[in-house]
Amino acid sequence: MTILVAGASGATGKLLVEQLLNAGEKVKVIIRPTANIPDTWSNNNNITIIKTNILEISRNEMAKHLADCGAVASCLGHNIT
């Protein structure tokens, strides 16, 4: 099963993704194009990284990302500014 994590580059999202990867799960992450991610994610075959602004994903594009997913986790938040 693949799990999609939205907001994966935030504090909570990173922790969730690490736990999922450590459990051997396949993970898709949606992160901002400017987001910083752990180096280990770039070298892990169990992760698919989607760099985009989630608000710019069309309904059809999101349906394609979700097609093989059995679960979705939202870790979306906001920056305190």
mmCIF file of the N, C-alpha and C atoms, coordinates in Angstrom:
data_MODEL
# 
_entry.id   MODEL 
# 
loop_
_atom_site.group_PDB 
_atom_site.id 
_atom_site.type_symbol 
_atom_site.label_atom_id 
_atom_site.label_alt_id 
_atom_site.label_comp_id 
_atom_site.label_asym_id 
_atom_site.label_entity_id 
_atom_site.label_seq_id 
_atom_site.pdbx_PDB_ins_code 
_atom_site.Cartn_x 
_atom_site.Cartn_y 
_atom_site.Cartn_z 
_atom_site.occupancy 
_atom_site.B_iso_or_equiv 
_atom_site.pdbx_formal_charge 
_atom_site.auth_seq_id 
_atom_site.auth_comp_id 
_atom_site.auth_asym_id 
_atom_site.auth_atom_id 
_atom_site.pdbx_PDB_model_num 
ATOM 1   N N  . MET A 1 1  ? 0.841  -1.175 0.000   1.00 0.00 ? 1  MET A N  1 
ATOM 2   C CA . MET A 1 1  ? 0.000  0.000  0.000   1.00 0.00 ? 1  MET A CA 1 
ATOM 3   C C  . MET A 1 1  ? 0.886  1.239  0.000   1.00 0.00 ? 1  MET A C  1 
ATOM 4   N N  . THR A 1 2  ? 0.499  2.241  -0.760  1.00 0.00 ? 2  THR A N  1 
ATOM 5   C CA . THR A 1 2  ? 1.202  3.520  -0.782  1.00 0.00 ? 2  THR A CA 1 
ATOM 6   C C  . THR A 1 2  ? 0.401  4.528  0.024   1.00 0.00 ? 2  THR A C  1 
ATOM 7   N N  . ILE A 1 3  ? 1.107  5.362  0.767   1.00 0.00 ? 3  ILE A N  1 
ATOM 8   C CA . ILE A 1 3  ? 0.476  6.384  1.595   1.00 0.00 ? 3  ILE A CA 1 
ATOM 9   C C  . ILE A 1 3  ? 0.938  7.741  1.105   1.00 0.00 ? 3  ILE A C  1 
ATOM 10  N N  . LEU A 1 4  ? -0.013 8.622  0.809   1.00 0.00 ? 4  LEU A N  1 
ATOM 11  C CA . LEU A 1 4  ? 0.316  9.982  0.390   1.00 0.00 ? 4  LEU A CA 1 
ATOM 12  C C  . LEU A 1 4  ? 0.318  10.882 1.615   1.00 0.00 ? 4  LEU A C  1 
ATOM 13  N N  . VAL A 1 5  ? 1.381  11.672 1.768   1.00 0.00 ? 5  VAL A N  1 
ATOM 14  C CA . VAL A 1 5  ? 1.481  12.607 2.887   1.00 0.00 ? 5  VAL A CA 1 
ATOM 15  C C  . VAL A 1 5  ? 1.574  14.017 2.314   1.00 0.00 ? 5  VAL A C  1 
ATOM 16  N N  . ALA A 1 6  ? 0.566  14.820 2.599   1.00 0.00 ? 6  ALA A N  1 
ATOM 17  C CA . ALA A 1 6  ? 0.571  16.226 2.204   1.00 0.00 ? 6  ALA A CA 1 
ATOM 18  C C  . ALA A 1 6  ? 1.167  17.028 3.345   1.00 0.00 ? 6  ALA A C  1 
ATOM 19  N N  . GLY A 1 7  ? 2.025  17.978 3.013   1.00 0.00 ? 7  GLY A N  1 
ATOM 20  C CA . GLY A 1 7  ? 2.689  18.748 4.050   1.00 0.00 ? 7  GLY A CA 1 
ATOM 21  C C  . GLY A 1 7  ? 3.829  17.991 4.688   1.00 0.00 ? 7  GLY A C  1 
ATOM 22  N N  . ALA A 1 8  ? 4.479  17.168 3.904   1.00 0.00 ? 8  ALA A N  1 
ATOM 23  C CA . ALA A 1 8  ? 5.504  16.264 4.428   1.00 0.00 ? 8  ALA A CA 1 
ATOM 24  C C  . ALA A 1 8  ? 6.801  16.952 4.841   1.00 0.00 ? 8  ALA A C  1 
ATOM 25  N N  . SER A 1 9  ? 7.007  18.201 4.434   1.00 0.00 ? 9  SER A N  1 
ATOM 26  C CA . SER A 1 9  ? 8.272  18.855 4.765   1.00 0.00 ? 9  SER A CA 1 
ATOM 27  C C  . SER A 1 9  ? 8.220  19.621 6.080   1.00 0.00 ? 9  SER A C  1 
ATOM 28  N N  . GLY A 1 10 ? 7.055  19.681 6.709   1.00 0.00 ? 10 GLY A N  1 
ATOM 29  C CA . GLY A 1 10 ? 6.944  20.341 8.007   1.00 0.00 ? 10 GLY A CA 1 
ATOM 30  C C  . GLY A 1 10 ? 7.421  19.442 9.128   1.00 0.00 ? 10 GLY A C  1 
ATOM 31  N N  . ALA A 1 11 ? 7.421  19.978 10.328  1.00 0.00 ? 11 ALA A N  1 
ATOM 32  C CA . ALA A 1 11 ? 7.929  19.226 11.483  1.00 0.00 ? 11 ALA A CA 1 
ATOM 33  C C  . ALA A 1 11 ? 7.170  17.920 11.691  1.00 0.00 ? 11 ALA A C  1 
ATOM 34  N N  . THR A 1 12 ? 5.848  17.979 11.686  1.00 0.00 ? 12 THR A N  1 
ATOM 35  C CA . THR A 1 12 ? 5.043  16.775 11.895  1.00 0.00 ? 12 THR A CA 1 
ATOM 36  C C  . THR A 1 12 ? 5.133  15.849 10.691  1.00 0.00 ? 12 THR A C  1 
ATOM 37  N N  . GLY A 1 13 ? 5.071  16.419 9.496   1.00 0.00 ? 13 GLY A N  1 
ATOM 38  C CA . GLY A 1 13 ? 5.132  15.615 8.278   1.00 0.00 ? 13 GLY A CA 1 
ATOM 39  C C  . GLY A 1 13 ? 6.417  14.826 8.160   1.00 0.00 ? 13 GLY A C  1 
ATOM 40  N N  . LYS A 1 14 ? 7.540  15.454 8.476   1.00 0.00 ? 14 LYS A N  1 
ATOM 41  C CA . LYS A 1 14 ? 8.824  14.751 8.403   1.00 0.00 ? 14 LYS A CA 1 
ATOM 42  C C  . LYS A 1 14 ? 8.865  13.561 9.358   1.00 0.00 ? 14 LYS A C  1 
ATOM 43  N N  . LEU A 1 15 ? 8.346  13.761 10.561  1.00 0.00 ? 15 LEU A N  1 
ATOM 44  C CA . LEU A 1 15 ? 8.321  12.662 11.533  1.00 0.00 ? 15 LEU A CA 1 
ATOM 45  C C  . LEU A 1 15 ? 7.453  11.516 11.039  1.00 0.00 ? 15 LEU A C  1 
ATOM 46  N N  . LEU A 1 16 ? 6.290  11.839 10.486  1.00 0.00 ? 16 LEU A N  1 
ATOM 47  C CA . LEU A 1 16 ? 5.398  10.800 9.975   1.00 0.00 ? 16 LEU A CA 1 
ATOM 48  C C  . LEU A 1 16 ? 6.049  10.031 8.831   1.00 0.00 ? 16 LEU A C  1 
ATOM 49  N N  . VAL A 1 17 ? 6.641  10.754 7.896   1.00 0.00 ? 17 VAL A N  1 
ATOM 50  C CA . VAL A 1 17 ? 7.280  10.106 6.748   1.00 0.00 ? 17 VAL A CA 1 
ATOM 51  C C  . VAL A 1 17 ? 8.409  9.191  7.219   1.00 0.00 ? 17 VAL A C  1 
ATOM 52  N N  . GLU A 1 18 ? 9.218  9.654  8.144   1.00 0.00 ? 18 GLU A N  1 
ATOM 53  C CA . GLU A 1 18 ? 10.304 8.818  8.667   1.00 0.00 ? 18 GLU A CA 1 
ATOM 54  C C  . GLU A 1 18 ? 9.762  7.545  9.304   1.00 0.00 ? 18 GLU A C  1 
ATOM 55  N N  . GLN A 1 19 ? 8.682  7.652  10.068  1.00 0.00 ? 19 GLN A N  1 
ATOM 56  C CA . GLN A 1 19 ? 8.093  6.468  10.697  1.00 0.00 ? 19 GLN A CA 1 
ATOM 57  C C  . GLN A 1 19 ? 7.556  5.496  9.650   1.00 0.00 ? 19 GLN A C  1 
ATOM 58  N N  . LEU A 1 20 ? 6.900  6.033  8.625   1.00 0.00 ? 20 LEU A N  1 
ATOM 59  C CA . LEU A 1 20 ? 6.361  5.182  7.567   1.00 0.00 ? 20 LEU A CA 1 
ATOM 60  C C  . LEU A 1 20 ? 7.480  4.465  6.813   1.00 0.00 ? 20 LEU A C  1 
ATOM 61  N N  . LEU A 1 21 ? 8.532  5.206  6.475   1.00 0.00 ? 21 LEU A N  1 
ATOM 62  C CA . LEU A 1 21 ? 9.657  4.600  5.758   1.00 0.00 ? 21 LEU A CA 1 
ATOM 63  C C  . LEU A 1 21 ? 10.342 3.544  6.619   1.00 0.00 ? 21 LEU A C  1 
ATOM 64  N N  . ASN A 1 22 ? 10.514 3.822  7.905   1.00 0.00 ? 22 ASN A N  1 
ATOM 65  C CA . ASN A 1 22 ? 11.139 2.850  8.814   1.00 0.00 ? 22 ASN A CA 1 
ATOM 66  C C  . ASN A 1 22 ? 10.297 1.588  8.949   1.00 0.00 ? 22 ASN A C  1 
ATOM 67  N N  . ALA A 1 23 ? 8.981  1.719  8.722   1.00 0.00 ? 23 ALA A N  1 
ATOM 68  C CA . ALA A 1 23 ? 8.083  0.560  8.785   1.00 0.00 ? 23 ALA A CA 1 
ATOM 69  C C  . ALA A 1 23 ? 8.014  -0.168 7.446   1.00 0.00 ? 23 ALA A C  1 
ATOM 70  N N  . GLY A 1 24 ? 8.764  0.320  6.451   1.00 0.00 ? 24 GLY A N  1 
ATOM 71  C CA . GLY A 1 24 ? 8.809  -0.340 5.152   1.00 0.00 ? 24 GLY A CA 1 
ATOM 72  C C  . GLY A 1 24 ? 7.672  0.033  4.207   1.00 0.00 ? 24 GLY A C  1 
ATOM 73  N N  . GLU A 1 25 ? 6.931  1.073  4.535   1.00 0.00 ? 25 GLU A N  1 
ATOM 74  C CA . GLU A 1 25 ? 5.821  1.506  3.691   1.00 0.00 ? 25 GLU A CA 1 
ATOM 75  C C  . GLU A 1 25 ? 6.321  2.296  2.490   1.00 0.00 ? 25 GLU A C  1 
ATOM 76  N N  . LYS A 1 26 ? 5.537  2.264  1.418   1.00 0.00 ? 26 LYS A N  1 
ATOM 77  C CA . LYS A 1 26 ? 5.794  3.119  0.264   1.00 0.00 ? 26 LYS A CA 1 
ATOM 78  C C  . LYS A 1 26 ? 5.061  4.426  0.515   1.00 0.00 ? 26 LYS A C  1 
ATOM 79  N N  . VAL A 1 27 ? 5.740  5.535  0.244   1.00 0.00 ? 27 VAL A N  1 
ATOM 80  C CA . VAL A 1 27 ? 5.206  6.848  0.585   1.00 0.00 ? 27 VAL A CA 1 
ATOM 81  C C  . VAL A 1 27 ? 5.335  7.792  -0.605  1.00 0.00 ? 27 VAL A C  1 
ATOM 82  N N  . LYS A 1 28 ? 4.286  8.570  -0.839  1.00 0.00 ? 28 LYS A N  1 
ATOM 83  C CA . LYS A 1 28 ? 4.337  9.694  -1.767  1.00 0.00 ? 28 LYS A CA 1 
ATOM 84  C C  . LYS A 1 28 ? 4.213  10.937 -0.909  1.00 0.00 ? 28 LYS A C  1 
ATOM 85  N N  . VAL A 1 29 ? 5.037  11.932 -1.194  1.00 0.00 ? 29 VAL A N  1 
ATOM 86  C CA . VAL A 1 29 ? 4.968  13.174 -0.431  1.00 0.00 ? 29 VAL A CA 1 
ATOM 87  C C  . VAL A 1 29 ? 4.717  14.341 -1.371  1.00 0.00 ? 29 VAL A C  1 
ATOM 88  N N  . ILE A 1 30 ? 3.901  15.257 -0.903  1.00 0.00 ? 30 ILE A N  1 
ATOM 89  C CA . ILE A 1 30 ? 3.698  16.516 -1.617  1.00 0.00 ? 30 ILE A CA 1 
ATOM 90  C C  . ILE A 1 30 ? 4.348  17.595 -0.781  1.00 0.00 ? 30 ILE A C  1 
ATOM 91  N N  . ILE A 1 31 ? 5.329  18.264 -1.393  1.00 0.00 ? 31 ILE A N  1 
ATOM 92  C CA . ILE A 1 31 ? 6.051  19.324 -0.694  1.00 0.00 ? 31 ILE A CA 1 
ATOM 93  C C  . ILE A 1 31 ? 6.181  20.539 -1.606  1.00 0.00 ? 31 ILE A C  1 
ATOM 94  N N  . ARG A 1 32 ? 6.368  21.695 -0.974  1.00 0.00 ? 32 ARG A N  1 
ATOM 95  C CA . ARG A 1 32 ? 6.608  22.912 -1.750  1.00 0.00 ? 32 ARG A CA 1 
ATOM 96  C C  . ARG A 1 32 ? 7.920  22.766 -2.528  1.00 0.00 ? 32 ARG A C  1 
ATOM 97  N N  . PRO A 1 33 ? 8.004  23.383 -3.709  1.00 0.00 ? 33 PRO A N  1 
ATOM 98  C CA . PRO A 1 33 ? 9.251  23.298 -4.485  1.00 0.00 ? 33 PRO A CA 1 
ATOM 99  C C  . PRO A 1 33 ? 10.466 23.824 -3.734  1.00 0.00 ? 33 PRO A C  1 
ATOM 100 N N  . THR A 1 34 ? 10.258 24.720 -2.786  1.00 0.00 ? 34 THR A N  1 
ATOM 101 C CA . THR A 1 34 ? 11.373 25.311 -2.033  1.00 0.00 ? 34 THR A CA 1 
ATOM 102 C C  . THR A 1 34 ? 11.651 24.603 -0.718  1.00 0.00 ? 34 THR A C  1 
ATOM 103 N N  . ALA A 1 35 ? 10.914 23.540 -0.430  1.00 0.00 ? 35 ALA A N  1 
ATOM 104 C CA . ALA A 1 35 ? 11.032 22.855 0.867   1.00 0.00 ? 35 ALA A CA 1 
ATOM 105 C C  . ALA A 1 35 ? 12.358 22.121 0.997   1.00 0.00 ? 35 ALA A C  1 
ATOM 106 N N  . ASN A 1 36 ? 12.819 22.065 2.224   1.00 0.00 ? 36 ASN A N  1 
ATOM 107 C CA . ASN A 1 36 ? 14.011 21.279 2.553   1.00 0.00 ? 36 ASN A CA 1 
ATOM 108 C C  . ASN A 1 36 ? 13.572 19.912 3.049   1.00 0.00 ? 36 ASN A C  1 
ATOM 109 N N  . ILE A 1 37 ? 14.221 18.883 2.516   1.00 0.00 ? 37 ILE A N  1 
ATOM 110 C CA . ILE A 1 37 ? 13.899 17.522 2.935   1.00 0.00 ? 37 ILE A CA 1 
ATOM 111 C C  . ILE A 1 37 ? 15.180 16.808 3.349   1.00 0.00 ? 37 ILE A C  1 
ATOM 112 N N  . PRO A 1 38 ? 15.045 15.788 4.160   1.00 0.00 ? 38 PRO A N  1 
ATOM 113 C CA . PRO A 1 38 ? 16.238 15.023 4.564   1.00 0.00 ? 38 PRO A CA 1 
ATOM 114 C C  . PRO A 1 38 ? 16.917 14.375 3.348   1.00 0.00 ? 38 PRO A C  1 
ATOM 115 N N  . ASP A 1 39 ? 18.230 14.327 3.362   1.00 0.00 ? 39 ASP A N  1 
ATOM 116 C CA . ASP A 1 39 ? 18.990 13.715 2.270   1.00 0.00 ? 39 ASP A CA 1 
ATOM 117 C C  . ASP A 1 39 ? 18.609 12.253 2.066   1.00 0.00 ? 39 ASP A C  1 
ATOM 118 N N  . THR A 1 40 ? 18.236 11.577 3.128   1.00 0.00 ? 40 THR A N  1 
ATOM 119 C CA . THR A 1 40 ? 17.895 10.163 3.029   1.00 0.00 ? 40 THR A CA 1 
ATOM 120 C C  . THR A 1 40 ? 16.672 9.925  2.149   1.00 0.00 ? 40 THR A C  1 
ATOM 121 N N  . TRP A 1 41 ? 15.805 10.920 2.016   1.00 0.00 ? 41 TRP A N  1 
ATOM 122 C CA . TRP A 1 41 ? 14.626 10.759 1.170   1.00 0.00 ? 41 TRP A CA 1 
ATOM 123 C C  . TRP A 1 41 ? 15.002 10.653 -0.297  1.00 0.00 ? 41 TRP A C  1 
ATOM 124 N N  . SER A 1 42 ? 16.029 11.374 -0.707  1.00 0.00 ? 42 SER A N  1 
ATOM 125 C CA . SER A 1 42 ? 16.436 11.383 -2.115  1.00 0.00 ? 42 SER A CA 1 
ATOM 126 C C  . SER A 1 42 ? 16.984 10.036 -2.569  1.00 0.00 ? 42 SER A C  1 
ATOM 127 N N  . ASN A 1 43 ? 17.477 9.244  -1.634  1.00 0.00 ? 43 ASN A N  1 
ATOM 128 C CA . ASN A 1 43 ? 18.108 7.966  -1.964  1.00 0.00 ? 43 ASN A CA 1 
ATOM 129 C C  . ASN A 1 43 ? 17.253 6.765  -1.570  1.00 0.00 ? 43 ASN A C  1 
ATOM 130 N N  . ASN A 1 44 ? 15.971 6.987  -1.286  1.00 0.00 ? 44 ASN A N  1 
ATOM 131 C CA . ASN A 1 44 ? 15.107 5.901  -0.817  1.00 0.00 ? 44 ASN A CA 1 
ATOM 132 C C  . ASN A 1 44 ? 14.137 5.503  -1.924  1.00 0.00 ? 44 ASN A C  1 
ATOM 133 N N  . ASN A 1 45 ? 14.148 4.243  -2.305  1.00 0.00 ? 45 ASN A N  1 
ATOM 134 C CA . ASN A 1 45 ? 13.277 3.755  -3.374  1.00 0.00 ? 45 ASN A CA 1 
ATOM 135 C C  . ASN A 1 45 ? 11.809 3.670  -2.963  1.00 0.00 ? 45 ASN A C  1 
ATOM 136 N N  . ASN A 1 46 ? 11.524 3.777  -1.670  1.00 0.00 ? 46 ASN A N  1 
ATOM 137 C CA . ASN A 1 46 ? 10.142 3.688  -1.197  1.00 0.00 ? 46 ASN A CA 1 
ATOM 138 C C  . ASN A 1 46 ? 9.435  5.036  -1.119  1.00 0.00 ? 46 ASN A C  1 
ATOM 139 N N  . ILE A 1 47 ? 10.065 6.085  -1.628  1.00 0.00 ? 47 ILE A N  1 
ATOM 140 C CA . ILE A 1 47 ? 9.444  7.410  -1.551  1.00 0.00 ? 47 ILE A CA 1 
ATOM 141 C C  . ILE A 1 47 ? 9.382  8.055  -2.929  1.00 0.00 ? 47 ILE A C  1 
ATOM 142 N N  . THR A 1 48 ? 8.247  8.666  -3.212  1.00 0.00 ? 48 THR A N  1 
ATOM 143 C CA . THR A 1 48 ? 8.058  9.467  -4.419  1.00 0.00 ? 48 THR A CA 1 
ATOM 144 C C  . THR A 1 48 ? 7.846  10.898 -3.961  1.00 0.00 ? 48 THR A C  1 
ATOM 145 N N  . ILE A 1 49 ? 8.659  11.811 -4.473  1.00 0.00 ? 49 ILE A N  1 
ATOM 146 C CA . ILE A 1 49 ? 8.597  13.202 -4.048  1.00 0.00 ? 49 ILE A CA 1 
ATOM 147 C C  . ILE A 1 49 ? 7.919  14.033 -5.135  1.00 0.00 ? 49 ILE A C  1 
ATOM 148 N N  . ILE A 1 50 ? 6.832  14.689 -4.758  1.00 0.00 ? 50 ILE A N  1 
ATOM 149 C CA . ILE A 1 50 ? 6.081  15.545 -5.671  1.00 0.00 ? 50 ILE A CA 1 
ATOM 150 C C  . ILE A 1 50 ? 6.279  16.980 -5.196  1.00 0.00 ? 50 ILE A C  1 
ATOM 151 N N  . LYS A 1 51 ? 7.053  17.749 -5.958  1.00 0.00 ? 51 LYS A N  1 
ATOM 152 C CA . LYS A 1 51 ? 7.341  19.127 -5.579  1.00 0.00 ? 51 LYS A CA 1 
ATOM 153 C C  . LYS A 1 51 ? 6.391  20.068 -6.312  1.00 0.00 ? 51 LYS A C  1 
ATOM 154 N N  . THR A 1 52 ? 5.436  20.587 -5.568  1.00 0.00 ? 52 THR A N  1 
ATOM 155 C CA . THR A 1 52 ? 4.465  21.524 -6.135  1.00 0.00 ? 52 THR A CA 1 
ATOM 156 C C  . THR A 1 52 ? 3.716  22.199 -4.995  1.00 0.00 ? 52 THR A C  1 
ATOM 157 N N  . ASN A 1 53 ? 3.048  23.279 -5.318  1.00 0.00 ? 53 ASN A N  1 
ATOM 158 C CA . ASN A 1 53 ? 2.159  23.916 -4.366  1.00 0.00 ? 53 ASN A CA 1 
ATOM 159 C C  . ASN A 1 53 ? 0.845  23.148 -4.413  1.00 0.00 ? 53 ASN A C  1 
ATOM 160 N N  . ILE A 1 54 ? 0.404  22.602 -3.316  1.00 0.00 ? 54 ILE A N  1 
ATOM 161 C CA . ILE A 1 54 ? -0.786 21.744 -3.310  1.00 0.00 ? 54 ILE A CA 1 
ATOM 162 C C  . ILE A 1 54 ? -2.020 22.476 -3.829  1.00 0.00 ? 54 ILE A C  1 
ATOM 163 N N  . LEU A 1 55 ? -2.064 23.786 -3.681  1.00 0.00 ? 55 LEU A N  1 
ATOM 164 C CA . LEU A 1 55 ? -3.211 24.558 -4.156  1.00 0.00 ? 55 LEU A CA 1 
ATOM 165 C C  . LEU A 1 55 ? -3.241 24.672 -5.677  1.00 0.00 ? 55 LEU A C  1 
ATOM 166 N N  . GLU A 1 56 ? -2.143 24.321 -6.325  1.00 0.00 ? 56 GLU A N  1 
ATOM 167 C CA . GLU A 1 56 ? -2.064 24.411 -7.784  1.00 0.00 ? 56 GLU A CA 1 
ATOM 168 C C  . GLU A 1 56 ? -2.299 23.068 -8.475  1.00 0.00 ? 56 GLU A C  1 
ATOM 169 N N  . ILE A 1 57 ? -2.555 22.024 -7.715  1.00 0.00 ? 57 ILE A N  1 
ATOM 170 C CA . ILE A 1 57 ? -2.797 20.703 -8.299  1.00 0.00 ? 57 ILE A CA 1 
ATOM 171 C C  . ILE A 1 57 ? -4.248 20.624 -8.753  1.00 0.00 ? 57 ILE A C  1 
ATOM 172 N N  . SER A 1 58 ? -4.443 20.271 -9.996  1.00 0.00 ? 58 SER A N  1 
ATOM 173 C CA . SER A 1 58 ? -5.813 20.139 -10.511 1.00 0.00 ? 58 SER A CA 1 
ATOM 174 C C  . SER A 1 58 ? -6.461 18.887 -9.939  1.00 0.00 ? 58 SER A C  1 
ATOM 175 N N  . ARG A 1 59 ? -7.754 18.816 -10.047 1.00 0.00 ? 59 ARG A N  1 
ATOM 176 C CA . ARG A 1 59 ? -8.493 17.645 -9.566  1.00 0.00 ? 59 ARG A CA 1 
ATOM 177 C C  . ARG A 1 59 ? -8.028 16.377 -10.274 1.00 0.00 ? 59 ARG A C  1 
ATOM 178 N N  . ASN A 1 60 ? -7.825 16.461 -11.599 1.00 0.00 ? 60 ASN A N  1 
ATOM 179 C CA . ASN A 1 60 ? -7.380 15.292 -12.362 1.00 0.00 ? 60 ASN A CA 1 
ATOM 180 C C  . ASN A 1 60 ? -5.966 14.867 -11.972 1.00 0.00 ? 60 ASN A C  1 
ATOM 181 N N  . GLU A 1 61 ? -5.108 15.849 -11.779 1.00 0.00 ? 61 GLU A N  1 
ATOM 182 C CA . GLU A 1 61 ? -3.732 15.533 -11.385 1.00 0.00 ? 61 GLU A CA 1 
ATOM 183 C C  . GLU A 1 61 ? -3.709 14.877 -10.000 1.00 0.00 ? 61 GLU A C  1 
ATOM 184 N N  . MET A 1 62 ? -4.517 15.399 -9.069  1.00 0.00 ? 62 MET A N  1 
ATOM 185 C CA . MET A 1 62 ? -4.570 14.813 -7.730  1.00 0.00 ? 62 MET A CA 1 
ATOM 186 C C  . MET A 1 62 ? -5.115 13.390 -7.800  1.00 0.00 ? 62 MET A C  1 
ATOM 187 N N  . ALA A 1 63 ? -6.099 13.169 -8.661  1.00 0.00 ? 63 ALA A N  1 
ATOM 188 C CA . ALA A 1 63 ? -6.651 11.813 -8.815  1.00 0.00 ? 63 ALA A CA 1 
ATOM 189 C C  . ALA A 1 63 ? -5.566 10.849 -9.277  1.00 0.00 ? 63 ALA A C  1 
ATOM 190 N N  . LYS A 1 64 ? -4.674 11.293 -10.155 1.00 0.00 ? 64 LYS A N  1 
ATOM 191 C CA . LYS A 1 64 ? -3.573 10.434 -10.622 1.00 0.00 ? 64 LYS A CA 1 
ATOM 192 C C  . LYS A 1 64 ? -2.606 10.123 -9.483  1.00 0.00 ? 64 LYS A C  1 
ATOM 193 N N  . HIS A 1 65 ? -2.316 11.134 -8.648  1.00 0.00 ? 65 HIS A N  1 
ATOM 194 C CA . HIS A 1 65 ? -1.419 10.911 -7.510  1.00 0.00 ? 65 HIS A CA 1 
ATOM 195 C C  . HIS A 1 65 ? -2.028 9.931  -6.516  1.00 0.00 ? 65 HIS A C  1 
ATOM 196 N N  . LEU A 1 66 ? -3.346 9.955  -6.384  1.00 0.00 ? 66 LEU A N  1 
ATOM 197 C CA . LEU A 1 66 ? -4.034 9.117  -5.401  1.00 0.00 ? 66 LEU A CA 1 
ATOM 198 C C  . LEU A 1 66 ? -4.391 7.724  -5.907  1.00 0.00 ? 66 LEU A C  1 
ATOM 199 N N  . ALA A 1 67 ? -4.263 7.495  -7.196  1.00 0.00 ? 67 ALA A N  1 
ATOM 200 C CA . ALA A 1 67 ? -4.745 6.251  -7.814  1.00 0.00 ? 67 ALA A CA 1 
ATOM 201 C C  . ALA A 1 67 ? -4.222 4.990  -7.132  1.00 0.00 ? 67 ALA A C  1 
ATOM 202 N N  . ASP A 1 68 ? -2.978 4.967  -6.719  1.00 0.00 ? 68 ASP A N  1 
ATOM 203 C CA . ASP A 1 68 ? -2.409 3.760  -6.114  1.00 0.00 ? 68 ASP A CA 1 
ATOM 204 C C  . ASP A 1 68 ? -2.243 3.879  -4.597  1.00 0.00 ? 68 ASP A C  1 
ATOM 205 N N  . CYS A 1 69 ? -2.891 4.872  -4.006  1.00 0.00 ? 69 CYS A N  1 
ATOM 206 C CA . CYS A 1 69 ? -2.747 5.096  -2.569  1.00 0.00 ? 69 CYS A CA 1 
ATOM 207 C C  . CYS A 1 69 ? -3.882 4.441  -1.789  1.00 0.00 ? 69 CYS A C  1 
ATOM 208 N N  . GLY A 1 70 ? -3.529 3.840  -0.678  1.00 0.00 ? 70 GLY A N  1 
ATOM 209 C CA . GLY A 1 70 ? -4.521 3.249  0.204   1.00 0.00 ? 70 GLY A CA 1 
ATOM 210 C C  . GLY A 1 70 ? -4.873 4.153  1.365   1.00 0.00 ? 70 GLY A C  1 
ATOM 211 N N  . ALA A 1 71 ? -4.076 5.208  1.558   1.00 0.00 ? 71 ALA A N  1 
ATOM 212 C CA . ALA A 1 71 ? -4.322 6.129  2.668   1.00 0.00 ? 71 ALA A CA 1 
ATOM 213 C C  . ALA A 1 71 ? -3.709 7.486  2.341   1.00 0.00 ? 71 ALA A C  1 
ATOM 214 N N  . VAL A 1 72 ? -4.255 8.509  2.984   1.00 0.00 ? 72 VAL A N  1 
ATOM 215 C CA . VAL A 1 72 ? -3.755 9.877  2.844   1.00 0.00 ? 72 VAL A CA 1 
ATOM 216 C C  . VAL A 1 72 ? -3.624 10.464 4.239   1.00 0.00 ? 72 VAL A C  1 
ATOM 217 N N  . ALA A 1 73 ? -2.514 11.158 4.481   1.00 0.00 ? 73 ALA A N  1 
ATOM 218 C CA . ALA A 1 73 ? -2.323 11.863 5.745   1.00 0.00 ? 73 ALA A CA 1 
ATOM 219 C C  . ALA A 1 73 ? -2.056 13.329 5.432   1.00 0.00 ? 73 ALA A C  1 
ATOM 220 N N  . SER A 1 74 ? -2.790 14.205 6.064   1.00 0.00 ? 74 SER A N  1 
ATOM 221 C CA . SER A 1 74 ? -2.580 15.630 5.876   1.00 0.00 ? 74 SER A CA 1 
ATOM 222 C C  . SER A 1 74 ? -1.843 16.193 7.078   1.00 0.00 ? 74 SER A C  1 
ATOM 223 N N  . CYS A 1 75 ? -0.660 16.710 6.804   1.00 0.00 ? 75 CYS A N  1 
ATOM 224 C CA . CYS A 1 75 ? 0.128  17.388 7.834   1.00 0.00 ? 75 CYS A CA 1 
ATOM 225 C C  . CYS A 1 75 ? 0.289  18.853 7.449   1.00 0.00 ? 75 CYS A C  1 
ATOM 226 N N  . LEU A 1 76 ? -0.687 19.354 6.713   1.00 0.00 ? 76 LEU A N  1 
ATOM 227 C CA . LEU A 1 76 ? -0.637 20.741 6.277   1.00 0.00 ? 76 LEU A CA 1 
ATOM 228 C C  . LEU A 1 76 ? -0.783 21.660 7.477   1.00 0.00 ? 76 LEU A C  1 
ATOM 229 N N  . GLY A 1 77 ? -0.043 22.716 7.448   1.00 0.00 ? 77 GLY A N  1 
ATOM 230 C CA . GLY A 1 77 ? -0.089 23.697 8.527   1.00 0.00 ? 77 GLY A CA 1 
ATOM 231 C C  . GLY A 1 77 ? 0.141  25.067 7.946   1.00 0.00 ? 77 GLY A C  1 
ATOM 232 N N  . HIS A 1 78 ? 0.651  25.936 8.751   1.00 0.00 ? 78 HIS A N  1 
ATOM 233 C CA . HIS A 1 78 ? 0.950  27.286 8.278   1.00 0.00 ? 78 HIS A CA 1 
ATOM 234 C C  . HIS A 1 78 ? 2.196  27.779 8.976   1.00 0.00 ? 78 HIS A C  1 
ATOM 235 N N  . ASN A 1 79 ? 2.810  28.757 8.341   1.00 0.00 ? 79 ASN A N  1 
ATOM 236 C CA . ASN A 1 79 ? 3.969  29.399 8.955   1.00 0.00 ? 79 ASN A CA 1 
ATOM 237 C C  . ASN A 1 79 ? 3.481  30.558 9.802   1.00 0.00 ? 79 ASN A C  1 
ATOM 238 N N  . ILE A 1 80 ? 3.985  30.680 10.992  1.00 0.00 ? 80 ILE A N  1 
ATOM 239 C CA . ILE A 1 80 ? 3.629  31.802 11.850  1.00 0.00 ? 80 ILE A CA 1 
ATOM 240 C C  . ILE A 1 80 ? 4.445  32.996 11.393  1.00 0.00 ? 80 ILE A C  1 
ATOM 241 N N  . THR A 1 81 ? 3.758  33.958 10.817  1.00 0.00 ? 81 THR A N  1 
ATOM 242 C CA . THR A 1 81 ? 4.436  35.175 10.336  1.00 0.00 ? 81 THR A CA 1 
ATOM 243 C C  . THR A 1 81 ? 3.700  36.406 10.811  1.00 0.00 ? 81 THR A C  1 
# 
